[in-house]
């Protein structure tokens, strides 16, 4: 039932009684129709525990409600936010939330999932909901307030045009603080493919252009606030399990042992933990400024996270508004900064300004200014007037705000590198220029527009130039960046000991995991041809995005605090029973739940026109120097076919078979 109030539209819900008592889940998914200004409740029990939560439930709702002909920028498209059963509890790193929808994505619109941390997901559960479905389109800009089971849709015309920080401050002032807010900036308001949804001081649903879809719907922000909690089946047992897990992950700052090795990213040790061409002793410029008192650096973390991998940055001279960053946020800007200023330091003011300004404008850092822009500059693909000041403060000041507005200097690539490069290789009369554009495109993205880490990062990070990426990148698995580090490079893993890259201790630890989990004698990235490992890794990505755990910590393969430096990869199943009362083993998480969800997503993509050819890298990738010596197109195709077969999909087409669909309880997808 709905009641109306002014100002704004105030809707009261009478929650449907679930068919059975639920632990871990709140029992309710909220649906909001912006066109008709109405709402309804879907009992979570319709989908859980069969699809668990997060990506599992969200993809199921997508299958049921978003047919393939729906366009991303349409009233019929939906934004489906889903938490998992772990979200909102004390389980470490359990604050994440998945968002799925028809992505505003090139070269082809498609189903896509994105995942964000922070505090928004737990707040949604405390407000009484496991998930939120946004559908329709408002005539005028609006924002949504969800508080303790109540919904208010309010006019947002005064918020339109504000950046993401200004928007959150205005709404917090109205609500008296303590709300968690997801919002868009000018990039989203202008429906850009690069538009992200920002929450807090920098967490985001960046991949997929969902900020642009939110802008199309005239939805500026979603504020959530609640005083509820998450019901726990066996609180004592859950507490004991969580305490044991936390002792594997980190230590308190007042203990004799150091805290998690990657707390605050541990920037000074970064060169020693990778084979990046960064000399030891490299100066990190903002750290120097912190010593002189010009900038204050601190640690920050998502809710329930014992690691705290982010760094908070606050300039004394208010150079840019305060916010938090992670290595992936500013990593794409440091090289261009050093290129212009000719200094030997990294992470200076310009790199941080560009990264933070992307958050404020509501851009996705990765899609807009990742390595592609530097590569395009070096190959002479940018307009001539950019070349004299590329990478400077002035450059970013001209490019970023104007790109968000689609005018001025930035209007040539407001939607990022894919459309910019596609325009060149589709329409340029210069054969050499066309080839360069193709090279830059496929050194960063797959045929379907998802990031290709093997091509993009494999030149300097061998864990990306790996067997595993043939499957993860090939299938367009957008959340796989962390998995390659976890398996091949324990020195970059958030809970592993700080062994320098390439030392005997490093190799012994890595190979012990390969032997125990997948029967591999040598876990070398280019030689570990194991379907068993590839399936395991992809399942773990699904498990993290479904139960909602951070993929930078889980699966917990390593620990800096055990004698053999090994963690406990079975922790997710150890959390499930005391939290939910469901008896689900780690083996079942892999062989039943993850396989069901992955197969369901495969059917969505097949329905939208994906073929096995889309899973194979572009020919240019196989010619890259760090790829061609060990990976041929024929070998990649053979490995993909073996993977299809192991999943119960047709070996040639990659389409799930009728038999496996029925076995997984997906018989309704057969037709």
C-alpha angles and dihedrals in degrees: 000000000000131000125192129225138167140265093046126349113295116199125189122199133207102210116229114240111248117237089242138010112275130208121196092016123075090219098236137090115192121221118197122189109200094190096057097026092231136124142200141182128243115198108239089219088076086073108018138115090007092065095021099213142281111045093005098058094034093054090048092053089047091054091051099043112026113062119198096258093062114111122223094237097051138101089246094061115093138206107222114194114187132178123198131237090262094054114107094023134101091259105125117264092000098136099097128119130196124220122194134178143124098304123233085231142144145254085020132001111241147154109290139169128212128188133207137183130199123089106303098092096051090046090054090055092046087053089057107264138104092197147001128220116198115196138163127025132271119229091223132027112282140169130209130229118196115186128166095332095319128111131204124183110201138184112266102183090115090052095050110109095024121121121246095265094048090048093053093046092052094049093043089053089053094048097042094248131282095090122124111225133198112193147155132238131209092295091060093042088058091051094240121174086230093056115123133192108238126203126186116341099331115333109125152173090231108156118083104028092265090150088063090051090050088051091050088055089052090239111143102178148352115215119192128189133164147154097209127105144207119272113235124206097210110011096180094052092045091051092051092049093048093049091053091048093050090052088058092050108042150336134237115263091245094058126098093243117071120254123254109322093236098047104139088002091278089243096185091062095044098101091052092053097055139030090247110144090247113127117234110259093033110163117243100209100208090052088057090050090050090057090055092047096247093118133022116222122193143160126264135176144187117257114289093009118136093188106060099198096175128090122218114217125197121172119213091216093047090242088163129354114276119266144137130269139189128204091262091054098059099023093090093056104045097077095052090046091053090044092060102036095039091219125142094225128093136213098033131162096281095053091047093045092053093047094046093044090055088057092048093049091045097246126151103242094209099051097041109042110007123127094300092078093053090047092049089051093051091049093050096247097129122087111275096246090064095058098075095058105021111150095017127122089251091054094056093041089057097041109042105049092041092048089054089052093040093234140096123020094341097054092094093070113017088136093052134243103321098067091036094054094038089057090056099047093041099045112018118113091208110092093198092051091048090053092049091051091051090049093052093045096052093040086066110025142037124236090269093052097254118131116274105211093181091061098031100046106015094090092072104012112057093194087071094048087065145121090249093062091060086073102030096045093034093058091046092245099174097190098058103099093099096044094066091053093047095053104034105024114041090170088072094042113114096233102031127106116267097256111164113249114272099010121135089253089054094052095042092054094046094047093048089060092048092051097047099042104033107011093248117150092198123029093199108153095233098043106040096101097172124144087190090060094044093051091046092051094048091047090052091053089053092047092052093048092046105043084032108239128150111265089210089069106024136100086047098220096152139034131190089207105059127081094243093036091237123136131200115270090184094067096108092063090044089059096046102070100047090045103042107013089237116131102221120153125210088249090055091048087058105035100036115018102032092040090050093050095044091049091048090053090047089055090051091054093044089052088052092054106269116151134187089261089067089060093061120084120248113267090251091066091061090056095056110116094236091050110036096065093065110013127061125183090244092054092048092051092048091050091049091051091051088051093051090051093049090054094051091252124134107278095224105034100030090227115141111251124241089245096057093043091056093044090054094049092253097117091132088066093059096092 
